[in-house]
Amino acid sequence: MLKKERQAFIIKEINLHNKVLSSDLSMALDVSEDTIRRDLNELALEGRVVKVHGGALSKSYQMAAVQTDTYAYEKKEVIAMKTLKLFKDGMVILTSGGTTMREIAKRLPESLQVTFFTISPLIALELAEHPKADVILLGGQLSNASKVTIGAEVVQKISEIKADICILGINGMDLDGITDSDYEIVQVKKAMIKASKQMIIPTISEKLNTALRYKVTPTADIDCLITELSPLHDTIQPYLSQVKLVL
């Protein structure tokens, strides 16, 4: 594979999963990690990715990220509007991070009175602009790779919450379950699911039928799957028998 093709693959993976690990790319492309590191360094110098230890992030994970940095922005707009229909006054909502959740936060109706607990400083800052939302950032060790808080302290704090719904950002999902490439984040996500009455998964359809290293939860545990597609679309059809509600 030529360097141009290899780097195009890397960009696609980062856009789709928001982050990539050098070790995973090395295996997928059958090249050395040194080759991958050189590619990531070059892409970072060009301003196309954000280089972090062990891999790279989408530019949308930066504080200064703008609309043009968000992959599949129009699709995430559709998903955000669908998700907001589930919010009601007085709800306690537990959220992870991610660009789709950021679009949801931006569009929160001004009249809505809700309490948000989040592991994402970026989402907390976005929600803090809302006039009637109470926002609690669950502090702990900040993951450089994903820009969310992780570790035993965060898991303990989540265990003390009784949320009405959990809005869970995902990096991979197929008919077997939701998966992620970061073991520490998997533990936090499991705690979030356990602390919530309902689990809502807002995701672009491109993430469906993809699988990463570590399992978060079975697909059958999802209460609501929200994509930009109609529930009647061929991509969504296999999930209708697994998930309680598809929007």
C-alpha positions as CSV (number, residue, x, y, z in Angstrom):
1,M,0.0,0.0,0.0
2,L,1.3,3.4,-0.9
3,K,1.8,6.1,1.7
4,K,-1.0,8.2,0.4
5,E,-3.4,5.2,0.6
6,R,-2.2,4.3,4.0
7,Q,-2.7,7.8,5.3
8,A,-6.2,7.9,3.8
9,F,-7.1,4.8,5.7
10,I,-5.7,6.3,8.9
11,I,-7.8,9.5,8.4
12,K,-10.9,7.4,7.8
13,E,-10.4,5.4,11.0
14,I,-9.9,8.5,13.0
15,N,-13.0,10.1,11.5
16,L,-15.0,7.0,12.3
17,H,-13.8,6.2,15.7
18,N,-12.5,9.6,16.9
19,K,-9.2,8.1,17.9
20,V,-6.8,5.5,16.8
21,L,-4.0,3.5,18.4
22,S,-0.7,3.0,16.6
23,S,-0.7,-0.7,17.5
24,D,-4.1,-1.3,16.0
25,L,-3.2,0.6,12.8
26,S,0.1,-1.4,12.5
27,M,-1.9,-4.7,12.6
28,A,-4.6,-3.5,10.3
29,L,-2.1,-2.2,7.7
30,D,0.5,-4.9,8.2
31,V,3.3,-2.3,8.7
32,S,5.6,-1.4,11.6
33,E,4.6,0.9,14.4
34,D,7.5,3.2,13.4
35,T,5.9,3.6,10.0
36,I,2.6,4.4,11.6
37,R,4.2,6.9,13.9
38,R,5.8,8.7,11.0
39,D,2.5,8.8,9.2
40,L,0.8,10.3,12.3
41,N,3.5,12.8,12.8
42,E,3.2,13.9,9.2
43,L,-0.6,14.1,9.4
44,A,-0.3,16.1,12.7
45,L,2.1,18.6,11.1
46,E,-0.4,19.1,8.3
47,G,-3.1,19.8,10.9
48,R,-5.2,16.9,9.9
49,V,-5.0,15.0,13.2
50,V,-4.0,15.6,16.8
51,K,-1.1,13.4,17.8
52,V,-1.2,11.8,21.3
53,H,0.9,9.2,23.1
54,G,0.2,5.9,21.4
55,G,-2.0,7.2,18.6
56,A,-4.0,10.2,17.4
57,L,-7.3,12.0,17.9
58,S,-9.7,13.7,15.6
59,K,-9.3,17.5,15.5
60,S,-12.8,17.7,16.9
61,Y,-11.4,16.7,20.3
62,Q,-9.7,20.1,20.6
63,M,-11.3,23.0,22.6
64,A,-11.1,25.2,19.5
65,A,-12.8,22.7,17.2
66,V,-15.2,24.2,14.8
67,Q,-18.0,22.8,12.6
68,T,-15.6,22.0,9.8
69,D,-13.6,19.7,12.1
70,T,-16.6,17.5,12.9
71,Y,-16.8,14.4,10.7
72,A,-20.3,13.7,9.3
73,Y,-21.6,17.0,10.8
74,E,-25.0,16.9,9.0
75,K,-25.7,13.4,10.1
76,K,-24.9,14.3,13.7
77,E,-27.3,17.2,13.4
78,V,-30.1,14.8,12.5
79,I,-29.1,12.5,15.4
80,A,-29.0,15.3,17.9
81,M,-32.5,16.5,17.0
82,K,-33.9,12.9,17.3
83,T,-32.2,12.5,20.7
84,L,-33.5,15.8,22.1
85,K,-37.1,14.5,21.7
86,L,-36.3,12.0,24.5
87,F,-35.4,14.7,27.1
88,K,-38.0,15.9,29.6
89,D,-38.0,18.5,32.4
90,G,-36.6,17.2,35.7
91,M,-34.5,14.5,34.1
92,V,-31.1,13.5,35.4
93,I,-28.9,12.7,32.4
94,L,-25.5,11.0,32.5
95,T,-23.3,11.6,29.4
96,S,-20.0,10.5,28.0
97,G,-18.1,12.7,25.5
98,G,-17.8,12.7,21.7
99,T,-18.8,14.9,18.8
100,T,-22.3,13.7,18.6
101,M,-23.0,14.5,22.2
102,R,-21.5,17.9,21.6
103,E,-24.1,18.6,18.9
104,I,-26.8,17.5,21.3
105,A,-25.5,19.9,23.9
106,K,-25.4,22.8,21.4
107,R,-29.1,22.3,20.5
108,L,-30.6,21.9,24.0
109,P,-33.8,23.9,24.2
110,E,-33.4,26.9,26.5
111,S,-36.7,26.1,28.3
112,L,-35.5,22.6,29.3
113,Q,-34.7,22.1,33.0
114,V,-32.4,19.1,33.5
115,T,-29.4,18.0,35.4
116,F,-26.4,16.7,33.6
117,F,-23.5,14.6,34.9
118,T,-20.7,14.2,32.4
119,I,-17.2,12.7,32.2
120,S,-16.3,15.1,29.5
121,P,-14.9,18.6,30.2
122,L,-15.7,19.6,26.6
123,I,-19.3,18.6,27.0
124,A,-19.5,20.3,30.5
125,L,-18.4,23.6,29.0
126,E,-20.9,23.3,26.2
127,L,-23.7,22.5,28.6
128,A,-22.7,25.3,30.9
129,E,-23.9,27.8,28.3
130,H,-27.5,26.6,28.9
131,P,-29.5,28.8,31.2
132,K,-31.5,26.2,33.0
133,A,-29.2,23.1,33.0
134,D,-27.4,22.1,36.2
135,V,-24.0,20.6,35.1
136,I,-21.8,18.4,37.2
137,L,-18.4,17.4,35.8
138,L,-17.3,14.1,37.3
139,G,-13.7,14.7,38.1
140,G,-10.8,12.3,38.1
141,Q,-7.8,11.4,36.0
142,L,-8.2,13.0,32.5
143,S,-7.5,10.7,29.6
144,N,-5.1,12.4,27.2
145,A,-6.4,10.1,24.4
146,S,-10.1,10.6,24.8
147,K,-10.4,13.9,26.8
148,V,-12.7,12.3,29.4
149,T,-12.2,11.4,33.0
150,I,-11.3,7.8,33.9
151,G,-10.2,5.7,36.8
152,A,-11.6,4.3,40.1
153,E,-12.5,7.7,41.5
154,V,-14.9,8.4,38.5
155,V,-16.4,4.9,38.6
156,Q,-17.1,5.4,42.4
157,K,-18.8,8.8,41.7
158,I,-20.9,7.3,38.9
159,S,-22.1,4.5,41.3
160,E,-23.6,7.1,43.5
161,I,-25.9,8.5,40.7
162,K,-29.4,7.3,39.8
163,A,-29.8,8.7,36.2
164,D,-32.9,8.6,34.2
165,I,-31.0,8.1,31.0
166,C,-27.4,7.6,29.9
167,I,-26.3,9.1,26.6
168,L,-23.4,6.9,25.6
169,G,-21.1,7.8,22.8
170,I,-19.6,4.7,21.1
171,N,-16.6,3.9,18.9
172,G,-17.8,0.5,17.6
173,M,-20.9,-1.6,17.6
174,D,-22.1,-4.8,15.9
175,L,-24.9,-7.3,16.6
176,D,-22.7,-8.8,19.5
177,G,-22.3,-5.5,21.4
178,I,-20.7,-2.1,21.9
179,T,-16.9,-2.1,21.9
180,D,-14.1,0.3,22.5
181,S,-10.3,0.4,22.1
182,D,-9.6,1.8,25.6
183,Y,-9.9,-0.6,28.6
184,E,-10.1,2.2,31.2
185,I,-12.9,3.9,29.3
186,V,-14.8,0.6,29.0
187,Q,-14.9,0.4,32.8
188,V,-16.3,3.9,33.1
189,K,-18.9,3.2,30.4
190,K,-20.0,0.0,32.2
191,A,-20.5,2.1,35.4
192,M,-22.5,4.6,33.5
193,I,-24.8,2.0,32.1
194,K,-25.3,0.4,35.5
195,A,-26.2,3.8,37.1
196,S,-28.9,4.6,34.5
197,K,-32.5,3.4,34.0
198,Q,-32.1,3.6,30.2
199,M,-29.2,3.6,27.8
200,I,-29.4,5.7,24.7
201,I,-26.9,5.2,21.9
202,P,-26.7,8.1,19.4
203,T,-24.3,7.2,16.6
204,I,-23.7,7.7,12.9
205,S,-24.6,4.5,11.0
206,E,-21.0,4.1,9.8
207,K,-20.0,2.9,13.2
208,L,-22.4,0.0,13.0
209,N,-21.0,-3.4,12.1
210,T,-17.5,-2.4,13.4
211,A,-15.8,-4.0,16.4
212,L,-12.9,-2.9,18.6
213,R,-10.8,-4.6,21.3
214,Y,-12.9,-4.5,24.4
215,K,-16.6,-5.2,25.0
216,V,-18.7,-2.6,26.8
217,T,-22.2,-4.3,26.8
218,P,-24.3,-6.6,24.6
219,T,-26.4,-4.9,21.9
220,A,-29.6,-6.4,23.5
221,D,-29.0,-4.1,26.6
222,I,-29.5,-1.0,24.5
223,D,-32.8,0.8,25.2
224,C,-32.7,3.2,22.2
225,L,-30.4,3.3,19.1
226,I,-30.5,6.6,17.2
227,T,-28.8,7.1,13.8
228,E,-29.3,9.5,10.9
229,L,-31.1,6.7,9.0
230,S,-34.7,5.5,9.0
231,P,-35.3,2.4,11.1
232,L,-36.4,0.8,7.8
233,H,-33.0,1.2,6.2
234,D,-31.2,-2.0,5.3
235,T,-28.3,-1.1,7.6
236,I,-30.6,-0.8,10.6
237,Q,-32.9,-3.8,9.9
238,P,-30.7,-6.4,11.7
239,Y,-30.7,-4.4,14.9
240,L,-34.5,-4.1,15.2
241,S,-34.7,-7.5,16.8
242,Q,-31.9,-6.7,19.3
243,V,-32.6,-3.1,20.4
244,K,-35.8,-2.1,22.3
245,L,-36.3,1.1,20.3
246,V,-34.7,2.4,17.1
247,L,-35.1,6.0,16.0
